[in-house]
């Protein structure tokens, strides 16, 4: 992502008492870049092993939640003996402000990178104020 000097290890997602998992496996917090522009905010998340059918993105009230399932690619009749890269699902939550136009949010995933486009609402966009000569 943006800074190659960051620690490349995955961070396990923090769970709360109200979180209940239906799959018995590790859940990681994906690393993200958040880029804010004048007309939209972009979130780019690293989710290796994920495709469009395994990502679930929900928006309830002001909480945008990303959950992505990863199934290990282990050939039949074989088992994982050693792994150095943690295999698990991804989970991350963001609190959105009222500046985001919730009806126009878009998401794409390609090569393990999830990209969310969060357009700003018309009232939140930067406006140019005309200055007039006055008395």
C-alpha positions as CSV (number, residue, x, y, z in Angstrom):
1,X,0.0,0.0,0.0
2,X,1.1,3.6,0.4
3,X,4.0,3.1,2.9
4,X,6.2,0.1,2.3
5,X,8.0,0.6,5.7
6,X,5.0,-0.5,7.7
7,X,5.0,-3.8,9.5
8,X,3.6,-6.3,7.0
9,X,2.2,-8.7,9.6
10,X,-1.6,-9.1,9.7
11,X,-3.4,-7.7,12.7
12,X,-6.1,-9.8,14.2
13,X,-9.5,-8.0,14.4
14,X,-10.6,-7.0,17.8
15,X,-13.9,-8.6,18.8
16,X,-16.4,-7.3,21.3
17,X,-18.9,-9.1,23.4
18,X,-21.7,-8.5,20.9
19,X,-19.7,-10.1,18.0
20,X,-20.6,-13.7,17.5
21,X,-18.7,-15.7,14.8
22,X,-20.3,-18.5,12.9
23,X,-17.0,-19.8,11.5
24,X,-14.2,-21.1,13.7
25,X,-11.2,-19.4,12.3
26,X,-9.0,-16.3,12.7
27,X,-10.3,-12.9,11.6
28,X,-7.9,-10.2,10.6
29,X,-8.3,-6.5,10.3
30,X,-7.3,-5.5,6.7
31,X,-4.8,-2.7,6.3
32,X,-6.4,0.3,4.6
33,X,-5.5,3.5,2.9
34,X,-8.1,6.3,3.2
35,X,-7.8,9.0,0.5
36,X,-10.0,12.1,0.9
37,X,-10.7,14.3,-2.1
38,X,-13.0,17.2,-2.8
39,X,-15.8,15.0,-4.3
40,X,-15.3,11.6,-2.7
41,X,-13.4,9.6,-0.1
42,X,-11.8,6.3,-1.3
43,X,-11.0,3.4,1.0
44,X,-8.5,0.8,-0.4
45,X,-8.2,-2.4,1.7
46,X,-5.8,-5.3,1.3
47,X,-7.8,-8.5,1.4
48,X,-5.7,-11.2,-0.2
49,X,-7.6,-14.4,-1.2
50,X,-10.9,-12.5,-1.6
51,X,-13.1,-12.2,-4.7
52,X,-16.4,-10.4,-5.3
53,X,-18.5,-13.4,-4.2
54,X,-16.8,-13.6,-0.7
55,X,-17.1,-10.0,0.3
56,X,-20.1,-8.7,2.3
57,X,-20.4,-4.9,2.8
58,X,-23.2,-3.5,4.8
59,X,-24.2,0.0,5.9
60,X,-26.5,0.4,8.9
61,X,-27.1,3.8,10.3
62,X,-23.6,5.4,10.2
63,X,-21.6,2.1,10.4
64,X,-20.0,0.7,7.2
65,X,-18.9,-2.9,7.8
66,X,-16.7,-5.0,5.6
67,X,-16.6,-8.8,6.1
68,X,-14.7,-11.0,3.7
69,X,-14.4,-14.8,3.8
70,X,-11.3,-16.6,2.8
71,X,-11.2,-20.3,2.2
72,X,-7.7,-21.8,2.1
73,X,-6.7,-23.2,-1.3
74,X,-5.4,-26.6,-0.2
75,X,-5.6,-29.5,-2.7
76,X,-7.9,-32.4,-1.9
77,X,-6.3,-35.2,0.1
78,X,-3.6,-32.9,1.5
79,X,-3.3,-30.9,4.7
80,X,-1.5,-27.7,5.7
81,X,1.8,-28.7,7.4
82,X,3.5,-25.3,7.8
83,X,2.2,-21.9,7.2
84,X,3.9,-18.5,7.7
85,X,1.1,-16.4,6.3
86,X,-2.0,-16.4,8.5
87,X,-5.1,-17.6,6.8
88,X,-8.4,-16.2,7.9
89,X,-11.3,-13.9,7.2
90,X,-11.3,-10.1,7.2
91,X,-13.5,-7.7,9.2
92,X,-13.4,-3.9,9.5
93,X,-15.9,-1.2,10.6
94,X,-15.9,2.5,9.8
95,X,-18.2,5.2,11.1
96,X,-19.3,7.5,8.3
97,X,-20.2,11.1,8.7
98,X,-23.3,12.8,7.2
99,X,-21.0,14.1,4.4
100,X,-21.2,10.8,2.5
101,X,-23.9,10.2,-0.1
102,X,-25.0,6.7,1.0
103,X,-27.0,6.0,-2.1
104,X,-24.0,6.3,-4.4
105,X,-21.4,4.2,-2.6
106,X,-19.6,1.7,-4.9
107,X,-17.3,-1.2,-4.2
108,X,-15.0,-3.3,-6.4
109,X,-12.4,-6.0,-5.7
110,X,-9.6,-7.1,-7.9
111,X,-6.4,-9.2,-7.2
112,X,-7.1,-9.1,-3.4
113,X,-7.6,-5.3,-3.2
114,X,-11.0,-3.9,-2.2
115,X,-11.8,-0.4,-3.3
116,X,-14.7,1.6,-1.9
117,X,-15.8,4.9,-3.4
118,X,-17.7,7.1,-1.0
119,X,-19.0,10.1,-2.8
120,X,-19.6,13.2,-0.8
121,X,-23.2,14.6,-0.5
122,X,-23.9,17.8,-2.5
123,X,-24.1,19.8,0.7
124,X,-20.6,18.7,1.8
125,X,-18.8,19.5,-1.4
126,X,-16.5,22.5,-1.5
127,X,-18.1,25.6,-2.8
128,X,-16.6,28.7,-4.3
129,X,-18.0,31.9,-2.6
130,X,-18.1,34.9,-4.9
131,X,-16.7,38.1,-3.4
132,X,-18.3,41.3,-4.5
133,X,-17.1,44.9,-4.0
134,X,-19.2,46.5,-1.2
135,X,-19.7,49.7,0.5
